[in-house]
């Protein structure tokens, strides 16, 4: 049986290529697509995905006139996995994006993130605002809005129980790997709307999870969040920000979306009442349309 493609060959996009970029002392696998002279967009995936999570947006963004970079973030996919928990502090994750933009000879880029990629994107916009032209985040709240809601809303605390589980040594990895990562595959399949993840998609994810050290590196993002609090020097987001929010997200209460706008000088919220945490998989065309509109590119289909 031929192993499923986990590099740029998984896309039917002639301009897409898999590259290796050394940033902040770490080798990252990066899928790059589009004309290098076009405005730059960086797409950041979350847990437990890899670059492939943005497959529905890469081609349309290229067609809209963008150069697109989609890394496997450190610890994920084909990228390097530093040992220990400390290398997964937020400031290190942000440095990866700063370095990645630099590999294109750019001083700034549009930045789009989902899940943990959105955590990095929020942090980058607060820590290094000069690097971000426009920000778009999908189903992750501003960190201060989340922290305050976690303290005041028992329902949000209940929904966040898994973060505490992930702090345990070895047990989360053992549970995840049982029956060829059945737990993580079921999480994607059952948390999302039917059809969002196909059997072929899930096999691609499994292929990355099976890589040596991958589950521990991925979970170390959560461990570093608790062990090494690492807030940026400012709370306000100065750059224009688009927040896309699937309201059927099982892990996050809907009020977090509105509260996040309180920390944006120029913020816009687009709600998807029937969508889940995986809105960019469930409604890829609408998500891409909103991203292109926000970033200022050519309309999709022009």
Legacy VTK file of the C-alpha trace (Angstrom):
# vtk DataFile Version 3.0
C-alpha trace
ASCII
DATASET POLYDATA
POINTS 302 float
0.000 0.000 0.000
1.398 3.404 -0.977
1.766 5.721 2.054
-0.496 8.781 1.861
1.186 11.979 0.710
1.906 14.422 3.532
3.901 16.915 1.443
2.909 19.304 -1.349
2.114 16.376 -3.652
-1.130 16.022 -1.688
-2.342 19.157 -3.504
-3.401 19.434 -7.127
-1.642 22.792 -7.384
1.230 23.179 -9.871
2.859 26.065 -8.024
2.943 24.254 -4.657
6.202 22.781 -3.430
7.526 21.300 -0.214
10.492 23.191 1.157
12.699 23.011 4.217
13.328 26.247 6.082
15.666 26.676 9.052
14.135 29.193 11.441
15.171 29.879 15.032
17.471 26.850 14.894
14.671 24.456 13.907
14.062 22.835 10.508
10.472 23.370 9.406
8.711 21.629 6.559
6.843 24.340 4.659
4.452 24.088 1.739
4.901 27.175 -0.442
2.600 28.154 -3.306
2.047 31.116 -5.588
4.213 33.793 -7.136
7.074 34.828 -4.791
6.453 38.444 -5.807
2.828 38.448 -4.566
1.735 39.642 -1.106
2.585 37.036 1.532
0.078 35.058 3.605
1.169 32.638 6.344
-1.366 29.963 7.367
-0.840 28.371 10.805
-2.499 25.062 11.661
-3.511 23.796 15.091
-3.755 20.556 17.072
-3.717 17.776 15.964
-3.311 18.842 12.342
-0.408 19.751 10.054
-0.137 21.988 6.973
-2.785 19.889 5.205
-5.475 21.399 7.426
-5.416 24.492 5.174
-5.719 22.546 1.903
-9.082 24.154 1.128
-7.644 27.668 1.271
-4.202 27.392 -0.375
-5.260 27.215 -4.024
-7.965 29.897 -3.808
-5.588 32.273 -2.008
-3.009 31.758 -4.755
-5.724 32.462 -7.336
-6.610 35.633 -5.428
-3.062 36.911 -5.885
-1.127 35.742 -2.833
2.120 33.980 -2.087
1.161 31.361 0.529
3.385 29.675 3.128
1.954 26.853 5.241
4.397 25.345 7.737
4.193 22.178 9.725
4.775 24.000 12.997
7.590 22.750 15.209
6.816 19.300 16.578
4.248 18.560 13.874
4.247 16.702 10.572
7.616 16.647 8.824
9.112 19.446 10.906
11.793 19.019 13.550
10.776 18.088 17.101
12.988 19.699 19.749
13.271 17.663 22.944
11.593 18.735 26.157
8.777 21.129 26.961
10.585 24.475 27.101
11.150 24.753 23.303
7.370 24.969 22.864
6.897 28.219 24.764
4.836 30.764 22.881
7.763 33.104 22.315
9.602 30.281 20.532
6.563 29.520 18.385
6.298 33.199 17.462
9.990 33.326 16.560
9.380 30.528 14.089
6.842 32.659 12.243
9.105 35.711 12.334
11.929 33.635 10.887
9.656 32.060 8.293
8.574 35.469 6.990
12.256 36.408 6.829
13.053 33.434 4.593
10.918 35.097 1.925
12.878 38.319 2.218
9.837 40.058 3.708
9.438 42.355 6.685
5.747 41.531 7.240
2.922 39.248 6.137
-0.759 38.591 6.536
-1.163 35.914 9.227
-4.054 33.451 9.547
-4.341 30.880 12.332
-6.689 28.167 13.555
-6.688 26.507 16.979
-3.069 26.561 18.281
-2.093 28.362 15.104
-4.516 31.084 16.160
-2.905 31.216 19.609
0.424 31.869 17.878
-1.185 34.417 15.557
-2.767 36.385 18.443
0.534 36.329 20.319
2.492 37.429 17.259
0.149 40.376 16.677
0.609 41.483 20.302
4.326 40.743 20.580
5.491 41.796 17.099
2.726 43.957 15.576
5.062 45.416 12.957
5.348 41.951 11.385
1.593 41.490 10.824
-0.196 43.316 7.990
-3.630 41.849 8.697
-4.661 39.167 11.164
-7.327 36.479 10.816
-8.118 33.896 13.486
-10.456 30.915 13.400
-12.170 29.612 16.537
-9.688 30.676 19.167
-10.286 33.685 21.430
-7.912 36.456 22.359
-5.791 35.041 25.233
-6.925 37.624 27.787
-10.579 37.076 26.900
-10.073 33.351 27.341
-8.243 33.685 30.658
-10.903 35.932 32.154
-13.760 33.773 30.887
-12.078 30.636 32.212
-12.007 32.193 35.686
-15.589 33.456 35.618
-17.524 30.878 33.610
-17.795 27.337 35.055
-18.960 25.994 31.710
-15.771 27.115 29.994
-13.721 25.593 32.800
-15.570 22.298 32.289
-14.949 22.369 28.553
-11.211 22.909 29.100
-10.665 19.770 31.214
-8.519 18.101 28.535
-5.771 20.721 28.974
-5.244 19.409 32.517
-5.190 15.824 31.261
-2.484 16.724 28.751
-0.198 17.887 31.575
0.306 14.281 32.720
3.476 12.485 31.595
3.242 9.638 29.010
-0.453 8.794 29.660
-1.925 11.172 27.040
0.519 9.800 24.453
-0.390 6.226 25.366
-4.125 6.912 25.096
-3.693 8.743 21.793
-1.660 5.995 20.115
-4.000 3.121 20.990
-5.569 1.378 17.981
-3.582 3.505 15.522
-4.653 6.837 16.989
-8.335 5.973 17.048
-9.000 8.591 19.747
-7.601 11.519 17.757
-9.234 10.341 14.535
-12.579 10.024 16.318
-12.142 13.516 17.772
-11.808 14.995 14.289
-14.586 12.906 12.779
-17.146 13.300 15.579
-16.482 16.894 16.630
-16.877 18.134 13.052
-19.928 18.029 10.826
-20.327 14.865 8.713
-18.020 14.767 5.709
-15.569 17.394 6.940
-12.831 14.751 7.248
-12.776 11.856 4.793
-11.200 8.465 5.406
-8.304 9.507 3.145
-7.856 12.721 5.140
-7.691 10.816 8.419
-5.095 8.427 7.001
-2.899 11.403 6.136
-3.231 12.641 9.705
-2.391 9.208 11.090
0.726 9.102 8.910
2.027 12.242 10.636
1.009 11.113 14.136
2.931 7.853 13.666
6.239 9.692 13.203
8.694 9.092 16.036
8.174 11.540 18.878
5.260 13.317 17.211
2.560 12.819 19.890
4.844 14.028 22.685
5.994 17.082 20.728
2.419 18.016 19.856
1.242 17.633 23.456
4.221 19.631 24.710
2.573 22.750 23.297
-0.108 22.331 25.995
2.442 21.505 28.671
4.522 24.584 27.909
1.392 26.749 28.131
0.988 25.838 31.801
4.619 25.406 32.853
6.013 28.504 31.150
3.478 31.355 31.193
4.725 33.695 28.515
2.381 36.606 27.919
3.320 39.259 25.343
4.084 42.825 26.463
0.718 44.213 25.308
-2.911 43.074 25.190
-4.332 45.278 22.440
-4.206 44.145 18.810
-3.535 47.149 16.599
-3.746 45.492 13.168
-7.075 44.919 11.365
-8.436 41.611 12.648
-11.022 39.160 11.334
-12.426 36.552 13.723
-14.254 33.589 12.185
-16.276 31.593 14.700
-18.153 28.300 14.452
-20.703 28.526 17.251
-21.078 24.754 17.694
-17.512 24.490 18.998
-17.552 21.923 21.810
-14.455 23.303 23.535
-15.247 27.026 23.610
-18.314 28.956 24.766
-19.737 31.329 22.112
-19.364 34.456 24.273
-15.574 34.261 23.809
-15.912 35.515 20.238
-17.575 38.799 21.214
-15.228 39.321 24.160
-12.204 38.911 21.903
-13.230 41.950 19.869
-12.792 44.089 22.996
-9.018 43.661 22.559
-8.950 44.623 18.867
-8.663 48.220 17.749
-10.248 47.259 14.429
-12.058 43.942 14.689
-14.749 42.141 12.720
-16.592 39.001 13.779
-18.201 36.558 11.378
-20.269 33.849 13.047
-21.146 30.445 11.600
-24.126 29.264 13.679
-24.139 25.668 12.400
-20.383 25.180 12.172
-18.006 23.687 14.718
-14.387 24.247 15.707
-13.492 22.945 12.230
-15.327 25.631 10.270
-12.585 26.002 7.640
-13.055 22.314 6.773
-16.847 22.470 6.880
-17.351 25.698 4.920
-14.035 26.178 3.066
-15.442 28.337 0.276
-17.092 30.842 2.610
-14.050 30.961 4.876
-11.783 31.618 1.896
-14.137 34.301 0.558
-14.030 36.131 3.894
-10.256 35.802 4.136
-9.722 37.241 0.643
-12.108 40.100 1.405
-10.308 40.866 4.663
-6.829 40.647 3.172
-7.785 42.784 0.184
-7.058 40.337 -2.654
-8.912 39.601 -5.867
-12.375 38.153 -5.397
-12.451 34.358 -5.596
-13.332 33.322 -9.154
-12.175 36.534 -10.866
LINES 1 303
302 0 1 2 3 4 5 6 7 8 9 10 11 12 13 14 15 16 17 18 19 20 21 22 23 24 25 26 27 28 29 30 31 32 33 34 35 36 37 38 39 40 41 42 43 44 45 46 47 48 49 50 51 52 53 54 55 56 57 58 59 60 61 62 63 64 65 66 67 68 69 70 71 72 73 74 75 76 77 78 79 80 81 82 83 84 85 86 87 88 89 90 91 92 93 94 95 96 97 98 99 100 101 102 103 104 105 106 107 108 109 110 111 112 113 114 115 116 117 118 119 120 121 122 123 124 125 126 127 128 129 130 131 132 133 134 135 136 137 138 139 140 141 142 143 144 145 146 147 148 149 150 151 152 153 154 155 156 157 158 159 160 161 162 163 164 165 166 167 168 169 170 171 172 173 174 175 176 177 178 179 180 181 182 183 184 185 186 187 188 189 190 191 192 193 194 195 196 197 198 199 200 201 202 203 204 205 206 207 208 209 210 211 212 213 214 215 216 217 218 219 220 221 222 223 224 225 226 227 228 229 230 231 232 233 234 235 236 237 238 239 240 241 242 243 244 245 246 247 248 249 250 251 252 253 254 255 256 257 258 259 260 261 262 263 264 265 266 267 268 269 270 271 272 273 274 275 276 277 278 279 280 281 282 283 284 285 286 287 288 289 290 291 292 293 294 295 296 297 298 299 300 301
